[in-house]
């Protein structure tokens, strides 16, 4: 109560560091986490590609 009072949204004092760790792990594991990237991937839906039998 002393620090956040009656605030609905309480930001962590370490939010910037947590975001850095989160984004690095997402990048490393190729996980989409940025909304524009997620929307772009969603709009692509399913790309149908034919695999080549003779590569």
mmCIF file of the N, C-alpha and C atoms, coordinates in Angstrom:
data_MODEL
# 
_entry.id   MODEL 
# 
loop_
_atom_site.group_PDB 
_atom_site.id 
_atom_site.type_symbol 
_atom_site.label_atom_id 
_atom_site.label_alt_id 
_atom_site.label_comp_id 
_atom_site.label_asym_id 
_atom_site.label_entity_id 
_atom_site.label_seq_id 
_atom_site.pdbx_PDB_ins_code 
_atom_site.Cartn_x 
_atom_site.Cartn_y 
_atom_site.Cartn_z 
_atom_site.occupancy 
_atom_site.B_iso_or_equiv 
_atom_site.pdbx_formal_charge 
_atom_site.auth_seq_id 
_atom_site.auth_comp_id 
_atom_site.auth_asym_id 
_atom_site.auth_atom_id 
_atom_site.pdbx_PDB_model_num 
ATOM 1   N N  . UNK A 1 1  ? 0.827  -1.182  0.000   1.00 0.00 ? 1  UNK A N  1 
ATOM 2   C CA . UNK A 1 1  ? 0.000  0.000   0.000   1.00 0.00 ? 1  UNK A CA 1 
ATOM 3   C C  . UNK A 1 1  ? 0.877  1.253   0.000   1.00 0.00 ? 1  UNK A C  1 
ATOM 4   N N  . UNK A 1 2  ? 1.978  1.173   0.679   1.00 0.00 ? 2  UNK A N  1 
ATOM 5   C CA . UNK A 1 2  ? 2.845  2.342   0.774   1.00 0.00 ? 2  UNK A CA 1 
ATOM 6   C C  . UNK A 1 2  ? 3.400  2.728   -0.605  1.00 0.00 ? 2  UNK A C  1 
ATOM 7   N N  . UNK A 1 3  ? 3.813  1.735   -1.384  1.00 0.00 ? 3  UNK A N  1 
ATOM 8   C CA . UNK A 1 3  ? 4.421  2.027   -2.681  1.00 0.00 ? 3  UNK A CA 1 
ATOM 9   C C  . UNK A 1 3  ? 3.387  2.233   -3.780  1.00 0.00 ? 3  UNK A C  1 
ATOM 10  N N  . UNK A 1 4  ? 2.364  1.378   -3.854  1.00 0.00 ? 4  UNK A N  1 
ATOM 11  C CA . UNK A 1 4  ? 1.439  1.408   -4.985  1.00 0.00 ? 4  UNK A CA 1 
ATOM 12  C C  . UNK A 1 4  ? 0.085  2.031   -4.663  1.00 0.00 ? 4  UNK A C  1 
ATOM 13  N N  . UNK A 1 5  ? -0.201 2.247   -3.400  1.00 0.00 ? 5  UNK A N  1 
ATOM 14  C CA . UNK A 1 5  ? -1.471 2.822   -2.957  1.00 0.00 ? 5  UNK A CA 1 
ATOM 15  C C  . UNK A 1 5  ? -2.650 2.035   -3.538  1.00 0.00 ? 5  UNK A C  1 
ATOM 16  N N  . UNK A 1 6  ? -3.591 2.681   -4.178  1.00 0.00 ? 6  UNK A N  1 
ATOM 17  C CA . UNK A 1 6  ? -4.750 2.002   -4.757  1.00 0.00 ? 6  UNK A CA 1 
ATOM 18  C C  . UNK A 1 6  ? -4.672 1.912   -6.279  1.00 0.00 ? 6  UNK A C  1 
ATOM 19  N N  . UNK A 1 7  ? -3.469 1.966   -6.804  1.00 0.00 ? 7  UNK A N  1 
ATOM 20  C CA . UNK A 1 7  ? -3.297 1.903   -8.259  1.00 0.00 ? 7  UNK A CA 1 
ATOM 21  C C  . UNK A 1 7  ? -3.768 0.559   -8.805  1.00 0.00 ? 7  UNK A C  1 
ATOM 22  N N  . UNK A 1 8  ? -4.448 0.619   -9.932  1.00 0.00 ? 8  UNK A N  1 
ATOM 23  C CA . UNK A 1 8  ? -4.909 -0.599  -10.596 1.00 0.00 ? 8  UNK A CA 1 
ATOM 24  C C  . UNK A 1 8  ? -3.740 -1.292  -11.277 1.00 0.00 ? 8  UNK A C  1 
ATOM 25  N N  . UNK A 1 9  ? -2.831 -0.527  -11.850 1.00 0.00 ? 9  UNK A N  1 
ATOM 26  C CA . UNK A 1 9  ? -1.686 -1.048  -12.600 1.00 0.00 ? 9  UNK A CA 1 
ATOM 27  C C  . UNK A 1 9  ? -0.428 -0.790  -11.779 1.00 0.00 ? 9  UNK A C  1 
ATOM 28  N N  . UNK A 1 10 ? 0.291  -1.847  -11.443 1.00 0.00 ? 10 UNK A N  1 
ATOM 29  C CA . UNK A 1 10 ? 1.494  -1.711  -10.629 1.00 0.00 ? 10 UNK A CA 1 
ATOM 30  C C  . UNK A 1 10 ? 2.691  -2.247  -11.411 1.00 0.00 ? 10 UNK A C  1 
ATOM 31  N N  . UNK A 1 11 ? 3.526  -1.366  -11.884 1.00 0.00 ? 11 UNK A N  1 
ATOM 32  C CA . UNK A 1 11 ? 4.695  -1.756  -12.659 1.00 0.00 ? 11 UNK A CA 1 
ATOM 33  C C  . UNK A 1 11 ? 5.789  -2.267  -11.734 1.00 0.00 ? 11 UNK A C  1 
ATOM 34  N N  . UNK A 1 12 ? 6.407  -3.347  -12.143 1.00 0.00 ? 12 UNK A N  1 
ATOM 35  C CA . UNK A 1 12 ? 7.502  -3.909  -11.369 1.00 0.00 ? 12 UNK A CA 1 
ATOM 36  C C  . UNK A 1 12 ? 8.712  -2.989  -11.441 1.00 0.00 ? 12 UNK A C  1 
ATOM 37  N N  . UNK A 1 13 ? 9.424  -2.822  -10.351 1.00 0.00 ? 13 UNK A N  1 
ATOM 38  C CA . UNK A 1 13 ? 10.656 -2.021  -10.393 1.00 0.00 ? 13 UNK A CA 1 
ATOM 39  C C  . UNK A 1 13 ? 11.690 -2.615  -11.354 1.00 0.00 ? 13 UNK A C  1 
ATOM 40  N N  . UNK A 1 14 ? 11.572 -3.905  -11.637 1.00 0.00 ? 14 UNK A N  1 
ATOM 41  C CA . UNK A 1 14 ? 12.520 -4.565  -12.535 1.00 0.00 ? 14 UNK A CA 1 
ATOM 42  C C  . UNK A 1 14 ? 11.893 -4.869  -13.892 1.00 0.00 ? 14 UNK A C  1 
ATOM 43  N N  . UNK A 1 15 ? 10.862 -4.139  -14.281 1.00 0.00 ? 15 UNK A N  1 
ATOM 44  C CA . UNK A 1 15 ? 10.135 -4.404  -15.530 1.00 0.00 ? 15 UNK A CA 1 
ATOM 45  C C  . UNK A 1 15 ? 11.049 -4.352  -16.752 1.00 0.00 ? 15 UNK A C  1 
ATOM 46  N N  . UNK A 1 16 ? 11.934 -3.389  -16.795 1.00 0.00 ? 16 UNK A N  1 
ATOM 47  C CA . UNK A 1 16 ? 12.829 -3.248  -17.958 1.00 0.00 ? 16 UNK A CA 1 
ATOM 48  C C  . UNK A 1 16 ? 13.744 -4.463  -18.097 1.00 0.00 ? 16 UNK A C  1 
ATOM 49  N N  . UNK A 1 17 ? 14.307 -4.932  -17.001 1.00 0.00 ? 17 UNK A N  1 
ATOM 50  C CA . UNK A 1 17 ? 15.191 -6.103  -17.021 1.00 0.00 ? 17 UNK A CA 1 
ATOM 51  C C  . UNK A 1 17 ? 14.395 -7.367  -17.379 1.00 0.00 ? 17 UNK A C  1 
ATOM 52  N N  . UNK A 1 18 ? 13.191 -7.494  -16.824 1.00 0.00 ? 18 UNK A N  1 
ATOM 53  C CA . UNK A 1 18 ? 12.346 -8.645  -17.136 1.00 0.00 ? 18 UNK A CA 1 
ATOM 54  C C  . UNK A 1 18 ? 11.993 -8.670  -18.618 1.00 0.00 ? 18 UNK A C  1 
ATOM 55  N N  . UNK A 1 19 ? 11.670 -7.500  -19.187 1.00 0.00 ? 19 UNK A N  1 
ATOM 56  C CA . UNK A 1 19 ? 11.340 -7.420  -20.615 1.00 0.00 ? 19 UNK A CA 1 
ATOM 57  C C  . UNK A 1 19 ? 12.552 -7.794  -21.459 1.00 0.00 ? 19 UNK A C  1 
ATOM 58  N N  . UNK A 1 20 ? 13.729 -7.374  -21.057 1.00 0.00 ? 20 UNK A N  1 
ATOM 59  C CA . UNK A 1 20 ? 14.954 -7.701  -21.785 1.00 0.00 ? 20 UNK A CA 1 
ATOM 60  C C  . UNK A 1 20 ? 15.167 -9.213  -21.811 1.00 0.00 ? 20 UNK A C  1 
ATOM 61  N N  . UNK A 1 21 ? 15.024 -9.856  -20.682 1.00 0.00 ? 21 UNK A N  1 
ATOM 62  C CA . UNK A 1 21 ? 15.196 -11.308 -20.594 1.00 0.00 ? 21 UNK A CA 1 
ATOM 63  C C  . UNK A 1 21 ? 14.133 -12.009 -21.436 1.00 0.00 ? 21 UNK A C  1 
ATOM 64  N N  . UNK A 1 22 ? 12.887 -11.573 -21.300 1.00 0.00 ? 22 UNK A N  1 
ATOM 65  C CA . UNK A 1 22 ? 11.780 -12.160 -22.050 1.00 0.00 ? 22 UNK A CA 1 
ATOM 66  C C  . UNK A 1 22 ? 12.018 -12.045 -23.550 1.00 0.00 ? 22 UNK A C  1 
ATOM 67  N N  . UNK A 1 23 ? 12.352 -10.858 -24.032 1.00 0.00 ? 23 UNK A N  1 
ATOM 68  C CA . UNK A 1 23 ? 12.536 -10.662 -25.469 1.00 0.00 ? 23 UNK A CA 1 
ATOM 69  C C  . UNK A 1 23 ? 13.736 -11.439 -26.010 1.00 0.00 ? 23 UNK A C  1 
ATOM 70  N N  . UNK A 1 24 ? 14.809 -11.516 -25.249 1.00 0.00 ? 24 UNK A N  1 
ATOM 71  C CA . UNK A 1 24 ? 15.979 -12.286 -25.678 1.00 0.00 ? 24 UNK A CA 1 
ATOM 72  C C  . UNK A 1 24 ? 15.638 -13.767 -25.795 1.00 0.00 ? 24 UNK A C  1 
ATOM 73  N N  . UNK A 1 25 ? 14.896 -14.291 -24.838 1.00 0.00 ? 25 UNK A N  1 
ATOM 74  C CA . UNK A 1 25 ? 14.502 -15.706 -24.885 1.00 0.00 ? 25 UNK A CA 1 
ATOM 75  C C  . UNK A 1 25 ? 13.559 -15.984 -26.044 1.00 0.00 ? 25 UNK A C  1 
ATOM 76  N N  . UNK A 1 26 ? 12.650 -15.069 -26.305 1.00 0.00 ? 26 UNK A N  1 
ATOM 77  C CA . UNK A 1 26 ? 11.747 -15.237 -27.448 1.00 0.00 ? 26 UNK A CA 1 
ATOM 78  C C  . UNK A 1 26 ? 12.536 -15.239 -28.750 1.00 0.00 ? 26 UNK A C  1 
ATOM 79  N N  . UNK A 1 27 ? 13.467 -14.312 -28.887 1.00 0.00 ? 27 UNK A N  1 
ATOM 80  C CA . UNK A 1 27 ? 14.301 -14.255 -30.096 1.00 0.00 ? 27 UNK A CA 1 
ATOM 81  C C  . UNK A 1 27 ? 15.105 -15.547 -30.250 1.00 0.00 ? 27 UNK A C  1 
ATOM 82  N N  . UNK A 1 28 ? 15.687 -15.985 -29.168 1.00 0.00 ? 28 UNK A N  1 
ATOM 83  C CA . UNK A 1 28 ? 16.526 -17.184 -29.206 1.00 0.00 ? 28 UNK A CA 1 
ATOM 84  C C  . UNK A 1 28 ? 15.727 -18.417 -29.600 1.00 0.00 ? 28 UNK A C  1 
ATOM 85  N N  . UNK A 1 29 ? 14.478 -18.479 -29.171 1.00 0.00 ? 29 UNK A N  1 
ATOM 86  C CA . UNK A 1 29 ? 13.629 -19.640 -29.450 1.00 0.00 ? 29 UNK A CA 1 
ATOM 87  C C  . UNK A 1 29 ? 12.660 -19.411 -30.608 1.00 0.00 ? 29 UNK A C  1 
ATOM 88  N N  . UNK A 1 30 ? 12.874 -18.316 -31.322 1.00 0.00 ? 30 UNK A N  1 
ATOM 89  C CA . UNK A 1 30 ? 12.042 -17.953 -32.475 1.00 0.00 ? 30 UNK A CA 1 
ATOM 90  C C  . UNK A 1 30 ? 10.553 -17.917 -32.138 1.00 0.00 ? 30 UNK A C  1 
ATOM 91  N N  . UNK A 1 31 ? 10.220 -17.278 -31.039 1.00 0.00 ? 31 UNK A N  1 
ATOM 92  C CA . UNK A 1 31 ? 8.836  -17.104 -30.605 1.00 0.00 ? 31 UNK A CA 1 
ATOM 93  C C  . UNK A 1 31 ? 8.420  -15.671 -30.909 1.00 0.00 ? 31 UNK A C  1 
ATOM 94  N N  . UNK A 1 32 ? 7.306  -15.518 -31.603 1.00 0.00 ? 32 UNK A N  1 
ATOM 95  C CA . UNK A 1 32 ? 6.804  -14.184 -31.901 1.00 0.00 ? 32 UNK A CA 1 
ATOM 96  C C  . UNK A 1 32 ? 6.260  -13.564 -30.623 1.00 0.00 ? 32 UNK A C  1 
ATOM 97  N N  . UNK A 1 33 ? 6.654  -12.330 -30.360 1.00 0.00 ? 33 UNK A N  1 
ATOM 98  C CA . UNK A 1 33 ? 6.163  -11.649 -29.166 1.00 0.00 ? 33 UNK A CA 1 
ATOM 99  C C  . UNK A 1 33 ? 5.781  -10.193 -29.431 1.00 0.00 ? 33 UNK A C  1 
ATOM 100 N N  . UNK A 1 34 ? 6.184  -9.678  -30.570 1.00 0.00 ? 34 UNK A N  1 
ATOM 101 C CA . UNK A 1 34 ? 5.818  -8.312  -30.940 1.00 0.00 ? 34 UNK A CA 1 
ATOM 102 C C  . UNK A 1 34 ? 4.502  -8.364  -31.709 1.00 0.00 ? 34 UNK A C  1 
ATOM 103 N N  . UNK A 1 35 ? 3.550  -7.542  -31.325 1.00 0.00 ? 35 UNK A N  1 
ATOM 104 C CA . UNK A 1 35 ? 2.221  -7.592  -31.917 1.00 0.00 ? 35 UNK A CA 1 
ATOM 105 C C  . UNK A 1 35 ? 2.224  -7.441  -33.441 1.00 0.00 ? 35 UNK A C  1 
ATOM 106 N N  . UNK A 1 36 ? 2.995  -6.533  -34.041 1.00 0.00 ? 36 UNK A N  1 
ATOM 107 C CA . UNK A 1 36 ? 2.998  -6.458  -35.508 1.00 0.00 ? 36 UNK A CA 1 
ATOM 108 C C  . UNK A 1 36 ? 3.447  -7.765  -36.166 1.00 0.00 ? 36 UNK A C  1 
ATOM 109 N N  . UNK A 1 37 ? 4.414  -8.445  -35.559 1.00 0.00 ? 37 UNK A N  1 
ATOM 110 C CA . UNK A 1 37 ? 4.881  -9.725  -36.098 1.00 0.00 ? 37 UNK A CA 1 
ATOM 111 C C  . UNK A 1 37 ? 3.810  -10.799 -35.963 1.00 0.00 ? 37 UNK A C  1 
ATOM 112 N N  . UNK A 1 38 ? 3.120  -10.811 -34.842 1.00 0.00 ? 38 UNK A N  1 
ATOM 113 C CA . UNK A 1 38 ? 2.059  -11.791 -34.610 1.00 0.00 ? 38 UNK A CA 1 
ATOM 114 C C  . UNK A 1 38 ? 0.931  -11.579 -35.610 1.00 0.00 ? 38 UNK A C  1 
ATOM 115 N N  . UNK A 1 39 ? 0.537  -10.326 -35.825 1.00 0.00 ? 39 UNK A N  1 
ATOM 116 C CA . UNK A 1 39 ? -0.542 -10.024 -36.765 1.00 0.00 ? 39 UNK A CA 1 
ATOM 117 C C  . UNK A 1 39 ? -0.137 -10.404 -38.177 1.00 0.00 ? 39 UNK A C  1 
ATOM 118 N N  . UNK A 1 40 ? 1.092  -10.094 -38.552 1.00 0.00 ? 40 UNK A N  1 
ATOM 119 C CA . UNK A 1 40 ? 1.583  -10.444 -39.897 1.00 0.00 ? 40 UNK A CA 1 
ATOM 120 C C  . UNK A 1 40 ? 1.541  -11.957 -40.107 1.00 0.00 ? 40 UNK A C  1 
ATOM 121 N N  . UNK A 1 41 ? 1.993  -12.710 -39.125 1.00 0.00 ? 41 UNK A N  1 
ATOM 122 C CA . UNK A 1 41 ? 1.989  -14.175 -39.233 1.00 0.00 ? 41 UNK A CA 1 
ATOM 123 C C  . UNK A 1 41 ? 0.558  -14.704 -39.293 1.00 0.00 ? 41 UNK A C  1 
ATOM 124 N N  . UNK A 1 42 ? -0.328 -14.098 -38.531 1.00 0.00 ? 42 UNK A N  1 
ATOM 125 C CA . UNK A 1 42 ? -1.723 -14.530 -38.529 1.00 0.00 ? 42 UNK A CA 1 
ATOM 126 C C  . UNK A 1 42 ? -2.380 -14.284 -39.881 1.00 0.00 ? 42 UNK A C  1 
ATOM 127 N N  . UNK A 1 43 ? -2.081 -13.142 -40.469 1.00 0.00 ? 43 UNK A N  1 
ATOM 128 C CA . UNK A 1 43 ? -2.692 -12.801 -41.752 1.00 0.00 ? 43 UNK A CA 1 
ATOM 129 C C  . UNK A 1 43 ? -2.171 -13.669 -42.886 1.00 0.00 ? 43 UNK A C  1 
ATOM 130 N N  . UNK A 1 44 ? -0.973 -14.194 -42.742 1.00 0.00 ? 44 UNK A N  1 
ATOM 131 C CA . UNK A 1 44 ? -0.425 -15.084 -43.761 1.00 0.00 ? 44 UNK A CA 1 
ATOM 132 C C  . UNK A 1 44 ? -1.207 -16.392 -43.809 1.00 0.00 ? 44 UNK A C  1 
ATOM 133 N N  . UNK A 1 45 ? -1.858 -16.714 -42.695 1.00 0.00 ? 45 UNK A N  1 
ATOM 134 C CA . UNK A 1 45 ? -2.591 -17.963 -42.522 1.00 0.00 ? 45 UNK A CA 1 
ATOM 135 C C  . UNK A 1 45 ? -1.694 -19.135 -42.884 1.00 0.00 ? 45 UNK A C  1 
ATOM 136 N N  . UNK A 1 46 ? -2.167 -19.960 -43.767 1.00 0.00 ? 46 UNK A N  1 
ATOM 137 C CA . UNK A 1 46 ? -1.401 -21.143 -44.135 1.00 0.00 ? 46 UNK A CA 1 
ATOM 138 C C  . UNK A 1 46 ? -0.833 -20.963 -45.533 1.00 0.00 ? 46 UNK A C  1 
ATOM 139 N N  . UNK A 1 47 ? 0.455  -21.047 -45.631 1.00 0.00 ? 47 UNK A N  1 
ATOM 140 C CA . UNK A 1 47 ? 1.077  -21.013 -46.949 1.00 0.00 ? 47 UNK A CA 1 
ATOM 141 C C  . UNK A 1 47 ? 1.244  -22.452 -47.405 1.00 0.00 ? 47 UNK A C  1 
ATOM 142 N N  . UNK A 1 48 ? 0.692  -22.728 -48.545 1.00 0.00 ? 48 UNK A N  1 
ATOM 143 C CA . UNK A 1 48 ? 0.805  -24.073 -49.086 1.00 0.00 ? 48 UNK A CA 1 
ATOM 144 C C  . UNK A 1 48 ? 2.021  -24.115 -49.993 1.00 0.00 ? 48 UNK A C  1 
ATOM 145 N N  . UNK A 1 49 ? 2.949  -24.942 -49.638 1.00 0.00 ? 49 UNK A N  1 
ATOM 146 C CA . UNK A 1 49 ? 4.156  -25.087 -50.459 1.00 0.00 ? 49 UNK A CA 1 
ATOM 147 C C  . UNK A 1 49 ? 4.338  -26.554 -50.797 1.00 0.00 ? 49 UNK A C  1 
ATOM 148 N N  . UNK A 1 50 ? 4.639  -26.792 -52.009 1.00 0.00 ? 50 UNK A N  1 
ATOM 149 C CA . UNK A 1 50 ? 4.881  -28.140 -52.505 1.00 0.00 ? 50 UNK A CA 1 
ATOM 150 C C  . UNK A 1 50 ? 6.344  -28.475 -52.294 1.00 0.00 ? 50 UNK A C  1 
ATOM 151 N N  . UNK A 1 51 ? 6.613  -29.559 -51.615 1.00 0.00 ? 51 UNK A N  1 
ATOM 152 C CA . UNK A 1 51 ? 7.976  -30.017 -51.449 1.00 0.00 ? 51 UNK A CA 1 
ATOM 153 C C  . UNK A 1 51 ? 8.453  -30.659 -52.738 1.00 0.00 ? 51 UNK A C  1 
ATOM 154 N N  . UNK A 1 52 ? 9.707  -30.469 -53.058 1.00 0.00 ? 52 UNK A N  1 
ATOM 155 C CA . UNK A 1 52 ? 10.262 -31.051 -54.252 1.00 0.00 ? 52 UNK A CA 1 
ATOM 156 C C  . UNK A 1 52 ? 10.692 -32.487 -53.979 1.00 0.00 ? 52 UNK A C  1 
ATOM 157 N N  . UNK A 1 53 ? 10.309 -33.368 -54.877 1.00 0.00 ? 53 UNK A N  1 
ATOM 158 C CA . UNK A 1 53 ? 10.698 -34.765 -54.725 1.00 0.00 ? 53 UNK A CA 1 
ATOM 159 C C  . UNK A 1 53 ? 12.152 -34.940 -55.131 1.00 0.00 ? 53 UNK A C  1 
ATOM 160 N N  . UNK A 1 54 ? 12.609 -34.142 -56.071 1.00 0.00 ? 54 UNK A N  1 
ATOM 161 C CA . UNK A 1 54 ? 13.985 -34.231 -56.576 1.00 0.00 ? 54 UNK A CA 1 
ATOM 162 C C  . UNK A 1 54 ? 14.720 -32.931 -56.282 1.00 0.00 ? 54 UNK A C  1 
ATOM 163 N N  . UNK A 1 55 ? 15.416 -32.890 -55.187 1.00 0.00 ? 55 UNK A N  1 
ATOM 164 C CA . UNK A 1 55 ? 16.123 -31.667 -54.806 1.00 0.00 ? 55 UNK A CA 1 
ATOM 165 C C  . UNK A 1 55 ? 17.537 -31.678 -55.242 1.00 0.00 ? 55 UNK A C  1 
# 
